[in-house]
Amino acid sequence: MLKIVVCVSGGGTNLQAIIDAVNSGTITNTEIAGVISNNRNAFALERAKQAGIPAVCVSPKDYINRDLFNEALLKTVNEMKPDLVVLAGFLVTIPVEMIKAYENRIINIHPSLIPSFCGVGYYGLKVHEGALERGVKISGATVHFVDDGTDTGPIILQKAVEVRRDDTPKALQQRIMEEAEWKILPHAIDMIANGKVQVKNGKVVITE
Ligand code: GRF
């Protein structure tokens, strides 16, 4: 049984997709051990509570410096004893100590086809503003392992979504969430839970 911890910062629609997929059997062999947010007002915390999942807030506002926050975050993750950490709309830079402790055991969902529109400064709506500004005809979402860069770890799954002529950033974000994020993140978790994902020479090898 794969024990996962889901880290969130906002509305938690990706968390909800994971909860629903575990409940429906789309994700097998997996238990959500807990949810951690850096934002005490994140509706994702409410979603966790409604699902009966332990949910805690570790806020940088409660620590006098970033090092103490980083320490508290890692301690909270460790206490839940996860096999896999899932970043689902988590807007916190993962401390290097945590990357080392969970090498190739942290995954992230990014709302573009990496390597486009990713890296420092590309998060939330800014990703879609960049895509529309560039005039791309296809965007999408990527699930990848987290390494010590920003959106640079080995890619696990991607799903393309068409960009429409009248798209606003909000409309594109919503379609990418519905058609891509909420599908490939549960799919990636299920594959990992069933031993189908390995990292070889920095690339993901999937044995479906
Ligand atoms: C989504 O676009 C996600 O890709 C990004 O944050 C947005 C909100 O995610 N990282 P959620 O609704 O909190 O899961």
Residues whose N, C-alpha, C, O or C-beta is under 5 A from the ligand:
A	BS01	GRF	G10 G11 G12 T13 N14 L15 A88 G89 F90 I109 H110 P111 G124
